[in-house]
Amino acid sequence: MKVLIVGGGGREHAIAWKVAQSRKVDKLYCAPGNAGIAQVAECVDIGVMDFEKLTAFAREQDIDLTIIGPDDPLAAGAADAFEAAGLRVFGPVKSAAILEASKAFSKDLMKKYHIPTAAYETFDSPEKALAYVETADMPIVLKADGLALGKGVLICKTREEAREGVKSLMMDKQFGSAGDRIVVEEFMTGREVSVLSFVDGKTIKVMTSAQDHKRAKDGDQGLNTGGMGTFSPSPFYTDQIHQFCAQHIFQPTVDAMRAEGRAFKGIIFFGLMLTEKGPKVLEYNARFGDPETQVVLPRMKNDIVDVFEACIDGTLDQIELEFEDNAAVCVVLASDGYPEHYEKGLPISGLEAFQDKEGYYVFHAGSKFDEKGRIVTNGGRVLGVTAVGEDLKKARANAYEATEWIHFDNKYMRHDIGRAIDEA
């Protein structure tokens, strides 16, 4: 079969790498792709939001399955466009992707269906939000309602920070229209865990757990980013916690979406906080996480195309997900200055070191070919260096070893990815 992947980041490279291993796939395309994805797929210069061109390409090439990676096209109705064109597509339709596209919607859904989450209030007016934070307990969390590249969450430790946060989100429009409405939440403490799942509208199958590191600098300092590294599995996500989540969070979310007439088919990413009062939902994503995908898929035994098709066909109950009894760690190599100002177009060397090394992977997040045919940096997060090992400590050592094989000017990374492993 012919498969098209929509996207061009590290998540899509990991998906493409996994799809390329499928016994079912004869030809793989990616739009727009990147220099790393070009090693396993034919890249097509079509933007992720150009639904007309994407569907036309899929028709012209007789694409059997399209997989939509990023959040923006899903929220804007990419899956709907493919379905309307009579094309087979993996990813939630717009009415279901709202689970991620609107924080207010997801919080209201959890409240209505008694899914554990932080207490919250929603505001459309900056004046009302400012009045609320004057009396709220600190610290407090402000969330832009819409999509903000994973950065629209502000943790405010003081009332002054809360005032500034409301101003930057709602008045200064730091994240554009995403901040027209904000959710103000109680601040929860505990371990954060990411759990990805496949959903076919009624059945949910949970993948292995992971944990992301969002802050730019060591010790969880610096600005919020799209993710500086991750590890899988989380030693804090125990069988007991899984049983609770399966009963009170995972299946109830799928059932709630169906009850609302928004049957969800695709990936639900559960961002969880393991609080003293039990697991609670921090956020939902309506697609694979980045960089969580880079540690989850290398551990997955299944032919991923089988699972995608089961989600589309409503036969996920017939699939048994299987994962290796090992661990994986991903360290993101970024351009110094990310997530604010950074240089692009810097040549990358050392990538060939991964070609013959089993258990070591480099997933491209921001790369391209320059006019000389060299692979150069093309983003803030450039590469996700991933390694597996028999346990988390071994995987971490392998991943950091592999980061030394790659060189580019202004290379930057955190040196404490997986530090929580030592506390487990």
N, C-alpha and C positions, 0 to 999 in steps of 0.2 A: 504494500500500500504506500501511497504518497502522503506525507505529513508536513504541515506548515506550523511553525511556532512563531507567535507574534511577540516581539520584545527584543531587547538587545543588551541585557545586563547579566550579572553573575547568576541570578536565578535561572534565566533562560538558557545560559550555557550549561548549567547543571541538568536542566530538563532535557536539552538537546543531547547531551552526553548519554543520558539514560535512555532516551528514545532511540538513539542510534544503535543501541544494543539489542533492540527488539527484533525477534525473529520475523515479525510481520512487516517491518519497514524496509522498503526498497529504495526510497528516495526521500530525503529530508531537506526542507527549505526553512529559512528563518528570515523574518522581516522585522527590523532591518538587520539584526544580528550584530556581531562585532568580530574582531580579528581572531578571537579564540573560537567562537562558534563556527567560523569559516573552516575550521579544521574538521568538523563533523557534519556540516550542512552547507548548502548553497545559500548564500546571503542575497537577499533581494532588497533593493533600496526603496522601501515603502515604509512610511511612518506608522506608528502604532495607532494613531487616531484617524488615519485615512481609510475609513471603512469601505468606501466605494472602490478604491484601488485594491484593497486587500481581498474583498469578495470577488472582484473581477479576476484577480490573479488566481484565486483558488478555483474558480470555474474554468479558466483557460487551461490550467495545469491538471485538471481533474484530481484535485486534492481530496483525499478520502477522510482526513481528519485534521482540524485546526485546533491548536492549543493556545489559549490566550494567557500570557504570563502576567503583565502588569495590572495595577489597580485602575488607573485612569481609563483605559479603553473599556474595561468591564463595567465601571460605573457609568460610562457614557452610552452603553448599549451595544458593544461590539458583538457579543454573543447573539443578541437579537438580530443584528444585521446579517450574520451568517445564517441563522435559522430562517430568516425571511427569504434568503437567496437559495434555500433548499440545501444548505451545506451542513455537514456534520461538524459540531464544534464542542470543545470541552471548556467549560467556564460558565459561571452563573449569568443568567439574563439580568438586565438592568434592575428589574423589580426585586431580585434577590440580592444583587451586589450592593444594594443599599445597606446591607448589614455592616459593611465597612464604610461605604460612602457617606453615611450620616451617623455621627456619634450619638446625636439626640435620638434617632430612630432606634439604634441598638440598645441604648439605655432604657428607653420606654418599653421596648420588647422584653428586656430582662425583668423590668419591674412588673409588667403585666403577667408574665408567666413564671414569676417567682424563681428566677435564675440568679444565684448569688452574685452580687456585684457591689461596688461602693455606692454609698448614698450620694445623691447628686441633685443639682438644679440646672435648668436650661434657660439661657437668656438670649433674646434677639436684640436687646437694647443695652448699649454700653453703660448708660446711666443706671439701669436696674442692676446690672452685674456689679458695678462699682459700689452701689449701695449694699449689696449682699456681702461682698468681701469685707466690708467695714465691721460686720458682726460675726462673720464665720470664724471657726477655729482654724488656727494655723498649725502646721503647713497645710496647703491646699493645692489642688491640681486643676489647671485650666486646660481645656482641650478645644481646639478648633473643630467645629462640627464636620467640616468637609475634609477632603483629601489634602494632605500637606507633606507628601514625600516622607512620611514617618517622623516628621519633625514638629508637628503642630501640638505638642504636649508640653506644658510649662509647669514645673514643680516650684511653687512659690513658698518659701520658708517664712517670709514676713509679710505683713500687710502692705508694706511699701512695694515689695516685689509683686504682690497680687494686683495692686493698682497699675503698676507698670505693665504687667502681663495683659490685663484687660485692654489697656490702651494700645499695646502693640498688636494684639490680635484683632480687635474690633474697630479701632479708630485709625491706626497707622497701616492696617491691612498687610501685616508682615507676610501672611500667606494668602493674600488676595481674598476672593469671595469665600474661601474656606472658613474665614473667621467672622462672617456675617452673623453667625449664631455660634455661641460657645456653650460647652458643658462645664460646670464647676463641680468638682468631685471632692469628697473627703479623701485625705491622703492615707493610703494603706501601706502597711509595712509587712515585710516577709520576703521570701524567695520568689523570684520571677521564674516562670517556666513557660515555654512555648510548646504547644501540642498541635501538630498539623493533622488533618483528617480528610479522607475522601467521603463524599456524600452523593447519593443518587436521588435525592428528593425525599426519601423516607428512611433509608438505612445509612448508618455512619460507621466507617471503619477508621480507627485511629492509628496513626503512624507512631514511630518512636518519638520520645520527647527530646527537646533541645533547650538551650539557654543562650540568649543573645547578650551582647555588650553594646549598648547604645551610645555611650559617651565617647567623645573623641580621644580623651587622654587617660593614661594609667590611673588606677584608683577611682574610676568612674568620675573623673573630673572633666571639665571642658564642656563644649556644646553637644547637644543631642545630634546624632547622625542617623543615617540609614542602617547603621550596624557596623561595628569594627571587628567583629569576630563572634564565633559561637562554638558550642560543643554539644555533643549528643552521645549517649542519653544523659538526662539530668539525674544525678544520684539522689536528688531530693524528691523526685516524682516516684513515690513508692506504689506498690500494688494497692495499698489501702487508699491512697489518694486517688489513684486511677478509678477504683470502684466508686468512690464518691462522685468524681467528675462524670463518669459514664451515666450515673443515675440522675444527678442533679443539674448537670451542665450540658454535656454533649448531646445526648438524645433529646432532652427537652428543647434545645435550641433548634434542632432539625424539625421537631414536631411543631414548635411555635411558628417557624417560617411557613410550614405547610398550612397551619391553621389560619395564617394571615393571607393565604392565597399567593404566597411568594415561594413556592417549592424551590429549594436550593439544590442545584446540581453542580458539583465542582469541588473546590477545596475550601474548607473552613479552617482558618488558623485561629486557635484559641490562645490568647495571651492571658496567662493566669498569674494571680498572686496567691502564694500559700501563706495565708494569714493565721494568726493565733485562733481565729474563729472558723478556720477551714478555708478551702480554696474558693477564690472569687474571680470573676472575669474582669480583667483590666480592659481588654479590647478584643474585637473580632477583626480578622482580615478575610477577604473573600478570594484569596489566592495564596499560592505558595509564598512563604516568607523568604526574605533575602537579608542575611545570608544563611538562614536555617536550612534552606533547601540543599545547600552545598555540603551539609553534614548528614542530612537525613537520607538523601537518595543514594550516596555511596554505600550505605548500610542495607539498602532495600534489596531483597532477593527477587521479588516478582518482576515479570515483564510488565513495565509500567503502562504500555499500550493496552494490555488486557484490562487493567484497572480503570483507565480512562474510559474505555468503551463500556464497561460495566456501569460506570456512573451515568453515562449518557442513556443507556438502555434500561436502567432501573433494575439491574441484576447484581448489584454490589453484594447482596447477601450470599451470593455464590462464590465470592472471592475470599480467600484467607490471606491476609497480609503477612509477609514473613520478613524478618530483619536479621542480619548477622549478629551473633553474640560477641560484638566488639564495640569499639568507640571511635568517634571521629571528632577532630578539632579543625576549625577554619580560622585562620588569621588573615585579616584584610590588610593588604598593602595599599596605602592611600598616597595621594600627593600631599606633601606638607602644606598646611593652610586649610585643608578640608575641615569643616564644611563651608568655609567662607570663600577665601580667595586662594587660588592655586593655579599653577602653570599646566598647560597641556602641550602635547606634541613632543614629549621627551622619549627618546628611544629606550626600549626595554630589552635587556639581554638576559640570557640564562634559562629561557623557557624550555630549551631542548633538553635540559637536565631531567625533565619529568617524563620523557617519552618512554623510557624502558624501566621505570621504577614502579613496581606494583604497590598499590596502597597510597600513592602520592598523586595529588591532582592539583591543577591550577585552573581555576575558573575565572574567565575574564569578565570584569564588570564595566570597565571603561577603557577600551583599547580600540585602535583602528590601524589600518595600513596607511602609511604616508605615501607621497608621490615616488619615493625611492623603493617602495615595497617593504619597508621596515615596519615592525609592530611598534607603535608609540602610544603613550598615555593619551586618554581622551575623556577624562572624568576625574572626580574627586576620589572615589573608590575605584582603584585600578584593577586589582587582582584579588581573588580569594584563594589563598594557599591552604589546601586541605590535606590532611593525612589521617589514616586510620591506624589503630593499634589495638592490642589485646585488651587494654583498659584505657581510661581517660588520661592517666599520667603519661603512658607510653605514646598515645595519640598526640598529646600536646607537645611532647619532646620531638616527635617526628615532624609535626607541623612547623615548629620554630626552626628546626634544622633546615627544612625546605625553604623557609623564607630567605635564607642566606644564599641560595642558589640564584636568586633573581636580583638584578640591579637596574635602577633607573635614577636619574637625578631627582632629588627631593623625595625619595622614598621614605614613607612614614608608616609606623604601625604601633599598636599598643603591645606592651611586653608582658601583660598580665591576663591575657585571655585564658579563661578557665581557672582563675585563681581560687574560685569557690570549690574546685575539686579537692583542694587540700583541706577544706573544712568539713568535707562529707564524712 
